[in-house]
Amino acid sequence: MRIVRLGAGAGYAGDRIEPAVELAERGDIDYLVFECLAERTIALAQQAKLRDPEGGYDPLLEARLRAVLGPCRARGIRVVTNMGAANPVAAARKAGALAREMGLAGLRIAAVTGDDLLDAVRAGDFVLEESGEPVASLGNRIVSANAYLGAAPIVAALADGADVVITGRVGDPALFLAPLVHAFGWAMDDWERLGRGTLVGHLLECAGQITGGYFADPGCKDVPDLARLGFPIGIVAEDGTVEIAKVAGSGGRISLATCKEQLLYEVHDPARYLQPDVVGDFSGVEMEQVGPDRVRVRGATGAPATGLLKVSVGYVDSYIGEGQISYAGPGALGRGRLALAVVRERLALTGVATRELRCDLIGVDALHGAALSGGREPYEVRLRVAGRTETHAEAVRIGNEVETLYTNGPAGGGGAWKSAREVVAVQSVLVPAALARPRVHVVEA
């Protein structure tokens, strides 16, 4: 039976690069997939594109491609990635220039566009899924509106001979589903195989999570050699059955437990996993440990897609001002609590307008609140005050007030730090799939 080997080269924008190089050089893979777009990432990328029309793609695009293009070209490995973010065409041009610089003449690079639906969402009568408010309620605060496209335009790019396919927003599993559809010739209405391919993508999309990253808990769930964590390989048969493996000798662990945790990750309803290509059904999935660091997964299926696309709407929500300072030695907890009380009173006295305010002692009550804190008196504490405001100027005042504790607060404060930053938030709308018109643009190196 024919197989296709997919390597997961990244699970988020800032992920490690060395495991992807390991996959390219030693993984015996057919495709190397970089999944690098989180929910808010593309909104931030749209802001970067406004500042620079040739920007707006993943800042690590050049470093990643410089590291893997050589071994990928030598071994016939094709690259698929959403590192194009808000500007896939500019990313493709950058990749082409890099390939020429590296002497990789003839490399064919495709950019997939069509996910940017900002104008359509602004003009339509859409309602935000999370708040129930109309999109119009966001006014001019909207930064971006990008639809999760499906696998079809990536399949078209691969069929056209692309060695590298760079997209903007697509469904994360679609990055892995597309090579399977292309290689095996699956029909785009073969719901069972599309469901299985979507499961493959879901298992691989977070890279190191399924090989033991975000899983390890010493003494409970031990994972060897996390510093050299290997990223996963999906060895996929034509019927959609997959074996999850990794490069021999790399760090991490692939077990039934790591695979089950990833199966349930970010899946609201395993029987109805809504994706642009298919409604995946993972409720009948079976797993079997078939060897060291090797798990076979089968039993997914699927149903027809809904005909709707999820669109992430990014908007400027507010600003956050933050300040921190440390206290150590005898009485550190008492001094920290006094410092918090001083800052609260000072913010009220000076009229700093906050929509939300948090005052924490890190290591004491910052995660679970005062009700669950307790135990022995800590030797050191770090105070953190963070407030949400309507303006950047108000956010700045919060950090400034914490900094004044150096000379106007309890004894022994040190290591003060402050910041003020814009908050880009995300909500979702559902739009008819026909609103998106994907296109493939080709760049020859």
NORDA-V926902 format. One record per residue. RES is the residue in one small letter. PSI is psi in radians with two decimals (* if undefined). OMEGA is omega in whole degrees, -180 to 180 (none if undefined). D_LAST is the distance of its C-alpha to the last C-alpha in whole Angstrom. Layout:
res=RES psi=PSI omega=OMEGA d_last=D_LAST
res=RES psi=PSI omega=OMEGA d_last=D_LAST
This chain:
res=m psi=2.36 omega=180 d_last=35
res=r psi=2.52 omega=177 d_last=31
res=i psi=2.73 omega=172 d_last=29
res=v psi=2.35 omega=-177 d_last=26
res=r psi=2.05 omega=-179 d_last=26
res=l psi=2.24 omega=175 d_last=24
res=g psi=2.38 omega=178 d_last=24
res=a psi=1.89 omega=-172 d_last=24
res=g psi=-0.22 omega=180 d_last=22
res=a psi=2.62 omega=177 d_last=24
res=g psi=-0.14 omega=175 d_last=27
res=y psi=3.03 omega=-168 d_last=27
res=a psi=-0.70 omega=-175 d_last=25
res=g psi=0.35 omega=-174 d_last=26
res=d psi=2.88 omega=179 d_last=26
res=r psi=2.60 omega=179 d_last=26
res=i psi=-0.56 omega=-175 d_last=23
res=e psi=-0.69 omega=179 d_last=25
res=p psi=-0.53 omega=177 d_last=26
res=a psi=-0.68 omega=176 d_last=22
res=v psi=-0.73 omega=178 d_last=21
res=e psi=-0.74 omega=178 d_last=25
res=l psi=-0.75 omega=-178 d_last=24
res=a psi=-0.64 omega=-175 d_last=20
res=e psi=-0.55 omega=-171 d_last=22
res=r psi=-0.01 omega=-172 d_last=25
res=g psi=-0.19 omega=-178 d_last=25
res=d psi=0.86 omega=-176 d_last=25
res=i psi=2.84 omega=177 d_last=23
res=d psi=-0.56 omega=-179 d_last=21
res=y psi=2.48 omega=174 d_last=19
res=l psi=2.09 omega=-173 d_last=19
res=v psi=2.23 omega=176 d_last=20
res=f psi=1.95 omega=176 d_last=20
res=e psi=1.94 omega=-168 d_last=23
res=c psi=0.24 omega=-176 d_last=23
res=l psi=1.94 omega=171 d_last=25
res=a psi=3.12 omega=-174 d_last=29
res=e psi=-0.84 omega=-174 d_last=31
res=r psi=-0.21 omega=-172 d_last=31
res=t psi=-0.71 omega=-175 d_last=28
res=i psi=-0.52 omega=176 d_last=26
res=a psi=-0.74 omega=176 d_last=29
res=l psi=-0.63 omega=178 d_last=29
res=a psi=-0.62 omega=177 d_last=25
res=q psi=-0.67 omega=177 d_last=26
res=q psi=-0.69 omega=178 d_last=28
res=a psi=-0.65 omega=179 d_last=25
res=k psi=-0.62 omega=177 d_last=23
res=l psi=-0.60 omega=179 d_last=27
res=r psi=-0.54 omega=-177 d_last=27
res=d psi=1.91 omega=-177 d_last=23
res=p psi=-0.36 omega=177 d_last=21
res=e psi=0.12 omega=176 d_last=18
res=g psi=-2.85 omega=178 d_last=20
res=g psi=0.05 omega=173 d_last=21
res=y psi=3.04 omega=-176 d_last=19
res=d psi=2.17 omega=-179 d_last=20
res=p psi=-0.39 omega=180 d_last=20
res=l psi=0.13 omega=-179 d_last=20
res=l psi=-0.89 omega=-177 d_last=16
res=e psi=-0.79 omega=-178 d_last=15
res=a psi=-0.73 omega=-180 d_last=17
res=r psi=-0.87 omega=-177 d_last=17
res=l psi=-0.66 omega=178 d_last=13
res=r psi=-0.59 omega=-178 d_last=14
res=a psi=-0.54 omega=-170 d_last=17
res=v psi=-0.31 omega=-174 d_last=16
res=l psi=-0.69 omega=180 d_last=12
res=g psi=-1.03 omega=179 d_last=13
res=p psi=-0.55 omega=178 d_last=16
res=c psi=-0.76 omega=179 d_last=15
res=r psi=-0.72 omega=-178 d_last=12
res=a psi=-0.54 omega=-176 d_last=16
res=r psi=0.09 omega=178 d_last=18
res=g psi=0.45 omega=-180 d_last=16
res=i psi=2.29 omega=178 d_last=16
res=r psi=2.54 omega=-175 d_last=15
res=v psi=2.32 omega=175 d_last=15
res=v psi=2.29 omega=-176 d_last=17
res=t psi=2.67 omega=171 d_last=18
res=n psi=0.44 omega=179 d_last=19
res=m psi=-0.10 omega=175 d_last=18
res=g psi=-0.43 omega=177 d_last=17
res=a psi=-2.06 omega=-176 d_last=21
res=a psi=-0.05 omega=-174 d_last=22
res=n psi=1.17 omega=-178 d_last=18
res=p psi=-0.60 omega=-178 d_last=16
res=v psi=-0.78 omega=177 d_last=14
res=a psi=-0.65 omega=177 d_last=14
res=a psi=-0.70 omega=179 d_last=13
res=a psi=-0.71 omega=177 d_last=10
res=r psi=-0.72 omega=178 d_last=9
res=k psi=-0.75 omega=179 d_last=10
res=a psi=-0.68 omega=178 d_last=8
res=g psi=-0.75 omega=178 d_last=5
res=a psi=-0.69 omega=179 d_last=7
res=l psi=-0.74 omega=179 d_last=8
res=a psi=-0.72 omega=178 d_last=6
res=r psi=-0.73 omega=178 d_last=6
res=e psi=-0.63 omega=-177 d_last=9
res=m psi=0.01 omega=179 d_last=10
res=g psi=0.42 omega=-178 d_last=9
res=l psi=1.07 omega=-177 d_last=7
res=a psi=2.52 omega=177 d_last=5
res=g psi=-0.04 omega=179 d_last=5
res=l psi=2.28 omega=-176 d_last=5
res=r psi=2.12 omega=-174 d_last=6
res=i psi=2.28 omega=-179 d_last=7
res=a psi=2.42 omega=174 d_last=11
res=a psi=2.32 omega=178 d_last=13
res=v psi=2.15 omega=177 d_last=17
res=t psi=3.11 omega=178 d_last=19
res=g psi=-0.10 omega=-180 d_last=23
res=d psi=-0.29 omega=-178 d_last=25
res=d psi=1.85 omega=-178 d_last=26
res=l psi=0.51 omega=-175 d_last=29
res=l psi=-0.83 omega=-178 d_last=31
res=d psi=-0.74 omega=-179 d_last=33
res=a psi=-0.70 omega=-180 d_last=34
res=v psi=-0.71 omega=177 d_last=35
res=r psi=-0.66 omega=-176 d_last=37
res=a psi=-0.36 omega=-175 d_last=38
res=g psi=3.05 omega=180 d_last=40
res=d psi=1.13 omega=-174 d_last=43
res=f psi=2.69 omega=-178 d_last=41
res=v psi=2.37 omega=179 d_last=43
res=l psi=2.22 omega=-175 d_last=42
res=e psi=-0.68 omega=-173 d_last=42
res=e psi=-0.70 omega=-175 d_last=44
res=s psi=-0.34 omega=-176 d_last=46
res=g psi=0.02 omega=180 d_last=47
res=e psi=2.66 omega=175 d_last=47
res=p psi=2.61 omega=177 d_last=45
res=v psi=-0.59 omega=-179 d_last=41
res=a psi=-0.40 omega=-180 d_last=43
res=s psi=-0.33 omega=179 d_last=45
res=l psi=-0.27 omega=177 d_last=42
res=g psi=-2.39 omega=-178 d_last=42
res=n psi=0.21 omega=178 d_last=40
res=r psi=-0.17 omega=-178 d_last=39
res=i psi=2.30 omega=179 d_last=36
res=v psi=-0.66 omega=-173 d_last=33
res=s psi=2.78 omega=172 d_last=31
res=a psi=1.79 omega=-174 d_last=31
res=n psi=2.25 omega=-179 d_last=28
res=a psi=2.58 omega=172 d_last=29
res=y psi=1.75 omega=178 d_last=28
res=l psi=2.89 omega=179 d_last=26
res=g psi=-2.85 omega=-173 d_last=26
res=a psi=-0.37 omega=-168 d_last=24
res=a psi=-0.83 omega=-179 d_last=24
res=p psi=-0.50 omega=176 d_last=21
res=i psi=-0.72 omega=176 d_last=19
res=v psi=-0.75 omega=180 d_last=20
res=a psi=-0.71 omega=179 d_last=19
res=a psi=-0.72 omega=179 d_last=16
res=l psi=-0.70 omega=179 d_last=16
res=a psi=-0.46 omega=179 d_last=18
res=d psi=0.08 omega=174 d_last=15
res=g psi=0.28 omega=-178 d_last=13
res=a psi=2.31 omega=172 d_last=11
res=d psi=-0.52 omega=179 d_last=11
res=v psi=2.24 omega=177 d_last=11
res=v psi=2.16 omega=-178 d_last=13
res=i psi=2.12 omega=-179 d_last=14
res=t psi=3.00 omega=164 d_last=18
res=g psi=-2.24 omega=-179 d_last=20
res=r psi=2.14 omega=170 d_last=24
res=v psi=2.85 omega=172 d_last=25
res=g psi=2.30 omega=-176 d_last=27
res=d psi=-0.83 omega=180 d_last=27
res=p psi=-0.40 omega=-178 d_last=28
res=a psi=-0.47 omega=178 d_last=26
res=l psi=-0.55 omega=-180 d_last=23
res=f psi=-0.56 omega=179 d_last=24
res=l psi=-0.70 omega=-175 d_last=26
res=a psi=-0.85 omega=178 d_last=23
res=p psi=-0.57 omega=180 d_last=22
res=l psi=-0.77 omega=177 d_last=25
res=v psi=-0.77 omega=-180 d_last=26
res=h psi=-0.84 omega=-174 d_last=23
res=a psi=-0.68 omega=-175 d_last=24
res=f psi=-0.16 omega=-179 d_last=28
res=g psi=0.49 omega=178 d_last=28
res=w psi=2.48 omega=175 d_last=30
res=a psi=2.59 omega=-179 d_last=31
res=m psi=0.08 omega=170 d_last=31
res=d psi=0.33 omega=172 d_last=34
res=d psi=1.43 omega=-168 d_last=35
res=w psi=-0.60 omega=-179 d_last=37
res=e psi=-0.85 omega=-180 d_last=38
res=r psi=-0.63 omega=176 d_last=34
res=l psi=-0.64 omega=176 d_last=33
res=g psi=-0.71 omega=179 d_last=35
res=r psi=-0.73 omega=178 d_last=35
res=g psi=-0.59 omega=177 d_last=31
res=t psi=-0.66 omega=175 d_last=31
res=l psi=-0.75 omega=177 d_last=34
res=v psi=-0.84 omega=-180 d_last=31
res=g psi=-0.70 omega=-180 d_last=29
res=h psi=-0.67 omega=180 d_last=32
res=l psi=-0.58 omega=-173 d_last=33
res=l psi=-0.36 omega=-165 d_last=29
res=e psi=-0.47 omega=-178 d_last=28
res=c psi=0.21 omega=174 d_last=30
res=a psi=-1.92 omega=-171 d_last=29
res=g psi=-0.18 omega=178 d_last=31
res=q psi=-0.65 omega=-176 d_last=34
res=i psi=-0.21 omega=177 d_last=35
res=t psi=0.22 omega=174 d_last=35
res=g psi=-0.23 omega=173 d_last=37
res=g psi=2.57 omega=-177 d_last=36
res=y psi=0.25 omega=-179 d_last=38
res=f psi=-0.60 omega=-171 d_last=41
res=a psi=2.41 omega=176 d_last=42
res=d psi=1.68 omega=-171 d_last=46
res=p psi=2.30 omega=-180 d_last=48
res=g psi=-0.27 omega=180 d_last=51
res=c psi=-0.91 omega=178 d_last=50
res=k psi=1.50 omega=-176 d_last=46
res=d psi=2.41 omega=178 d_last=45
res=v psi=2.18 omega=-178 d_last=42
res=p psi=2.50 omega=166 d_last=41
res=d psi=0.93 omega=-180 d_last=39
res=l psi=-0.50 omega=-179 d_last=37
res=a psi=-0.37 omega=177 d_last=36
res=r psi=0.64 omega=-177 d_last=33
res=l psi=2.17 omega=176 d_last=33
res=g psi=2.59 omega=178 d_last=31
res=f psi=2.75 omega=-168 d_last=29
res=p psi=2.75 omega=172 d_last=29
res=i psi=2.30 omega=173 d_last=28
res=g psi=2.02 omega=179 d_last=29
res=i psi=1.80 omega=-166 d_last=30
res=v psi=2.23 omega=176 d_last=30
res=a psi=2.90 omega=-174 d_last=32
res=e psi=-0.42 omega=178 d_last=32
res=d psi=0.03 omega=178 d_last=35
res=g psi=-0.08 omega=174 d_last=34
res=t psi=2.49 omega=-176 d_last=36
res=v psi=2.52 omega=168 d_last=34
res=e psi=2.23 omega=179 d_last=35
res=i psi=2.20 omega=-178 d_last=34
res=a psi=-3.08 omega=174 d_last=33
res=k psi=3.00 omega=180 d_last=31
res=v psi=2.28 omega=180 d_last=30
res=a psi=2.31 omega=178 d_last=34
res=g psi=-0.16 omega=177 d_last=35
res=s psi=2.83 omega=-179 d_last=33
res=g psi=2.95 omega=178 d_last=35
res=g psi=-3.01 omega=-178 d_last=37
res=r psi=2.41 omega=172 d_last=38
res=i psi=2.04 omega=-177 d_last=38
res=s psi=3.03 omega=175 d_last=41
res=l psi=-0.67 omega=-178 d_last=43
res=a psi=-0.79 omega=180 d_last=43
res=t psi=-0.66 omega=-179 d_last=40
res=c psi=-0.66 omega=179 d_last=39
res=k psi=-0.68 omega=178 d_last=42
res=e psi=-0.74 omega=180 d_last=41
res=q psi=-0.61 omega=178 d_last=37
res=l psi=-0.71 omega=-176 d_last=38
res=l psi=-0.11 omega=-176 d_last=41
res=y psi=2.14 omega=176 d_last=38
res=e psi=0.52 omega=175 d_last=38
res=v psi=1.94 omega=-178 d_last=39
res=h psi=-0.81 omega=-180 d_last=42
res=d psi=1.84 omega=-178 d_last=44
res=p psi=-0.37 omega=179 d_last=42
res=a psi=-0.23 omega=-180 d_last=44
res=r psi=1.33 omega=179 d_last=42
res=y psi=1.78 omega=-171 d_last=38
res=l psi=2.09 omega=177 d_last=37
res=q psi=2.81 omega=-177 d_last=33
res=p psi=-0.46 omega=-177 d_last=31
res=d psi=-0.44 omega=-169 d_last=31
res=v psi=2.73 omega=169 d_last=34
res=v psi=1.82 omega=-176 d_last=38
res=g psi=2.52 omega=176 d_last=37
res=d psi=1.86 omega=-179 d_last=41
res=f psi=0.15 omega=-172 d_last=41
res=s psi=-0.38 omega=180 d_last=45
res=g psi=0.31 omega=-177 d_last=45
res=v psi=2.41 omega=176 d_last=43
res=e psi=2.51 omega=179 d_last=44
res=m psi=2.55 omega=-179 d_last=43
res=e psi=2.25 omega=175 d_last=44
res=q psi=1.97 omega=-174 d_last=43
res=v psi=0.02 omega=178 d_last=42
res=g psi=3.05 omega=177 d_last=42
res=p psi=2.21 omega=180 d_last=41
res=d psi=0.74 omega=-179 d_last=38
res=r psi=2.08 omega=-178 d_last=38
res=v psi=2.24 omega=176 d_last=39
res=r psi=2.37 omega=-178 d_last=39
res=v psi=2.27 omega=179 d_last=39
res=r psi=2.97 omega=170 d_last=40
res=g psi=-0.01 omega=176 d_last=42
res=a psi=2.75 omega=173 d_last=39
res=t psi=-2.95 omega=-177 d_last=40
res=g psi=2.94 omega=178 d_last=39
res=a psi=2.89 omega=-177 d_last=40
res=p psi=2.53 omega=178 d_last=38
res=a psi=2.75 omega=-174 d_last=36
res=t psi=-0.32 omega=-175 d_last=38
res=g psi=0.06 omega=177 d_last=37
res=l psi=2.64 omega=175 d_last=36
res=l psi=2.42 omega=172 d_last=33
res=k psi=2.33 omega=177 d_last=34
res=v psi=2.17 omega=175 d_last=33
res=s psi=2.09 omega=-180 d_last=33
res=v psi=1.97 omega=178 d_last=34
res=g psi=2.41 omega=-178 d_last=34
res=y psi=2.71 omega=176 d_last=36
res=v psi=1.99 omega=-175 d_last=38
res=d psi=-0.74 omega=-173 d_last=41
res=s psi=-2.89 omega=175 d_last=43
res=y psi=2.61 omega=177 d_last=43
res=i psi=2.19 omega=171 d_last=44
res=g psi=2.43 omega=-175 d_last=46
res=e psi=2.51 omega=173 d_last=46
res=g psi=2.54 omega=178 d_last=48
res=q psi=2.64 omega=174 d_last=49
res=i psi=2.62 omega=-176 d_last=52
res=s psi=2.63 omega=172 d_last=53
res=y psi=2.45 omega=-178 d_last=57
res=a psi=2.82 omega=177 d_last=58
res=g psi=-3.02 omega=180 d_last=62
res=p psi=2.34 omega=179 d_last=65
res=g psi=0.26 omega=-178 d_last=65
res=a psi=-0.70 omega=-178 d_last=61
res=l psi=-0.77 omega=180 d_last=61
res=g psi=-0.72 omega=179 d_last=64
res=r psi=-0.65 omega=178 d_last=62
res=g psi=-0.72 omega=180 d_last=59
res=r psi=-0.65 omega=176 d_last=61
res=l psi=-0.73 omega=180 d_last=63
res=a psi=-0.71 omega=178 d_last=60
res=l psi=-0.75 omega=180 d_last=58
res=a psi=-0.68 omega=179 d_last=62
res=v psi=-0.80 omega=-178 d_last=62
res=v psi=-0.75 omega=178 d_last=58
res=r psi=-0.83 omega=-178 d_last=59
res=e psi=-0.69 omega=-179 d_last=62
res=r psi=-0.73 omega=179 d_last=60
res=l psi=-0.64 omega=177 d_last=58
res=a psi=-0.76 omega=-179 d_last=60
res=l psi=-0.67 omega=-177 d_last=63
res=t psi=-0.01 omega=173 d_last=60
res=g psi=0.57 omega=176 d_last=59
res=v psi=2.11 omega=-176 d_last=55
res=a psi=1.97 omega=179 d_last=54
res=t psi=2.41 omega=173 d_last=52
res=r psi=-0.51 omega=-178 d_last=51
res=e psi=2.46 omega=-179 d_last=51
res=l psi=2.31 omega=175 d_last=52
res=r psi=2.32 omega=177 d_last=52
res=c psi=1.91 omega=-172 d_last=54
res=d psi=2.71 omega=166 d_last=53
res=l psi=1.87 omega=-176 d_last=54
res=i psi=2.31 omega=-177 d_last=51
res=g psi=-0.15 omega=180 d_last=53
res=v psi=-1.01 omega=-175 d_last=56
res=d psi=0.27 omega=-173 d_last=55
res=a psi=-0.49 omega=-176 d_last=52
res=l psi=-0.83 omega=-172 d_last=50
res=h psi=0.09 omega=175 d_last=53
res=g psi=2.99 omega=-175 d_last=56
res=a psi=-0.53 omega=-175 d_last=59
res=a psi=-0.52 omega=-177 d_last=61
res=l psi=0.00 omega=178 d_last=59
res=s psi=2.79 omega=-179 d_last=59
res=g psi=-2.85 omega=-179 d_last=62
res=g psi=-2.82 omega=-175 d_last=63
res=r psi=2.72 omega=176 d_last=63
res=e psi=2.18 omega=-180 d_last=63
res=p psi=2.64 omega=177 d_last=60
res=y psi=-0.48 omega=-178 d_last=60
res=e psi=2.60 omega=176 d_last=57
res=v psi=2.74 omega=174 d_last=55
res=r psi=2.13 omega=179 d_last=52
res=l psi=2.41 omega=176 d_last=53
res=r psi=2.19 omega=174 d_last=50
res=v psi=2.18 omega=180 d_last=51
res=a psi=2.33 omega=180 d_last=48
res=g psi=2.54 omega=177 d_last=49
res=r psi=2.25 omega=-175 d_last=47
res=t psi=2.96 omega=179 d_last=48
res=e psi=-0.39 omega=-177 d_last=47
res=t psi=2.73 omega=178 d_last=46
res=h psi=-0.64 omega=-178 d_last=44
res=a psi=-0.70 omega=178 d_last=47
res=e psi=-0.63 omega=179 d_last=49
res=a psi=-0.68 omega=179 d_last=47
res=v psi=-0.64 omega=-176 d_last=47
res=r psi=-0.50 omega=-179 d_last=51
res=i psi=-0.90 omega=179 d_last=51
res=g psi=-0.65 omega=178 d_last=49
res=n psi=-0.69 omega=-178 d_last=51
res=e psi=-0.63 omega=176 d_last=54
res=v psi=-0.72 omega=-179 d_last=53
res=e psi=-0.56 omega=-179 d_last=53
res=t psi=-0.20 omega=176 d_last=56
res=l psi=-0.35 omega=176 d_last=57
res=y psi=-0.86 omega=-175 d_last=57
res=t psi=-0.14 omega=-177 d_last=60
res=n psi=0.21 omega=-178 d_last=62
res=g psi=-2.81 omega=-180 d_last=61
res=p psi=2.88 omega=-177 d_last=63
res=a psi=2.55 omega=166 d_last=63
res=g psi=0.27 omega=177 d_last=60
res=g psi=2.50 omega=-179 d_last=57
res=g psi=2.87 omega=176 d_last=54
res=g psi=0.65 omega=-179 d_last=50
res=a psi=2.55 omega=-179 d_last=50
res=w psi=2.54 omega=180 d_last=46
res=k psi=2.73 omega=177 d_last=46
res=s psi=2.79 omega=172 d_last=43
res=a psi=2.27 omega=-174 d_last=42
res=r psi=2.67 omega=175 d_last=39
res=e psi=2.51 omega=177 d_last=38
res=v psi=2.04 omega=173 d_last=38
res=v psi=2.05 omega=-179 d_last=36
res=a psi=2.94 omega=-178 d_last=37
res=v psi=2.33 omega=165 d_last=36
res=q psi=3.04 omega=-173 d_last=38
res=s psi=2.60 omega=167 d_last=37
res=v psi=2.74 omega=175 d_last=38
res=l psi=2.27 omega=-178 d_last=38
res=v psi=2.72 omega=175 d_last=36
res=p psi=2.38 omega=-177 d_last=36
res=a psi=-0.46 omega=-178 d_last=33
res=a psi=-0.30 omega=178 d_last=33
res=l psi=-0.46 omega=-180 d_last=32
res=a psi=2.30 omega=179 d_last=28
res=r psi=1.47 omega=-177 d_last=26
res=p psi=2.54 omega=175 d_last=23
res=r psi=2.67 omega=177 d_last=20
res=v psi=2.19 omega=178 d_last=16
res=h psi=2.35 omega=-174 d_last=13
res=v psi=2.35 omega=174 d_last=10
res=v psi=2.23 omega=177 d_last=6
res=e psi=2.26 omega=177 d_last=4
res=a psi=* omega=none d_last=0
